[in-house]
């Protein structure tokens, strides 16, 4: 993944694509949450190709 | 002391013995709700007529010589994401109030009533359960009965306020990332998040289906256990429920911690919080004679994965509402959901794939440990309205970060009891998590019972 995550560009593109209104009031908080999400995603480990996805999880 | 300040089991004993009628208990509970709820913000709906009707039916059954259930006459209430016949299931939102009233009760409501408990109403919660604070933009915040300026924690905030405030001895909540355990920690209650798939979720409004759990909050471990037992059992209406027989716990908890191998969780779970969080763990460990510390590798990644799954699944659930009724959301919830809708799908898939690997790490740990102890929250209850706090050396948003210690554990569906610990001279408690292997709720409850019996953990009604 690129080192240059640009939440503003992602937000603008996805808002238009998804039909979500990104008002000035909403824009700042949404970008903050996208930045946090990117930090979280960076913490995920690399997994084997065979790692089992768990959309319905049974402990 | 009022019977209402005691346990549900004590109320049931009094009703069964005829010392008090179920109707008298219901009337007293309704009067207390009317008196205290205006300052606590716990209830959004009070089902007075239903409660009195149910109580009258219990009294009539007793008069006929029928055996009453283990929770006979005990008042309870449910987070307002549970279906209650005749009420719209608002799930903390403004939007859902436009839905038609629920046609039937949620499965767990029916099961508690079948055990004799009496539903007295529905409880305030964070909008759509995307909340750790107990604040609600539409109904106002639920307030911490031990300090009205403090958060209850969320999203089962009304559940915390109702039980700690003495309005009901038991309340039901939901826990996706910590929403039972956080209010238990902040309000000084025992809370049980059972194993993922243990209790039916049928008839409740979802948040993140792959992480959602339901469970009770109570002021005694006995009540926690008795209510949990009453709610167990297969329900084909919940496709995520595991095909397992009920595993009753009430007859086991008095064994306490005897013979159990217990360790505290170090590493990720021993850093980042305020000293109070770790002091509570130390006190519990000392009381249990525990000196062993173990690490659960990958906890930080697990928390990150839970965070991303929550964002994306939550956003998918609400996408249409975000398009058409964005102005009707609590802005703090809406903006997180909008961001979640924009995340790359690969992040969500990677996060889901990590669950199996992290679960395997936990199961390896449980090969020679029975129970793990960890902090429940990184701090005591913040002030209502507080937006940021210092965590791990950084100023961070409160709302997304109260669940740092709860999220990794619910991510893999482990059963956890939150137990409240108090410090002399400090108004607010803080909780510890008692963590057991999958399907072993009994072990966590046994340890909690030991702590309650020894006076290390306690859940008093505020002001008593």
Interface residues (C-beta under 8 A of the other chain):
Chain A: X10 X11 X14 X15 X18 X19 X20 X21 X22 X25 X26 X29 X30 X31 X32 X33 X34 X36 X37 X39 X40 X41 X43 X44 X45 X47 X51 X52 X53 X54 X55 X56 X57 X58 X59
Chain B: X195 X196 X197 X210 X240 X242 X298 X300 X301 X304 X305 X307 X308 X311 X319 X322 X323 X326 X331 X332 X334 X335 X336 X338 X339 X340 X341 X342 X343 X344 X347 X349 X350 X351 X352 X353 X354 X355 X356 X357 X359 X397 X400 X412 X413 X414 X438 X439
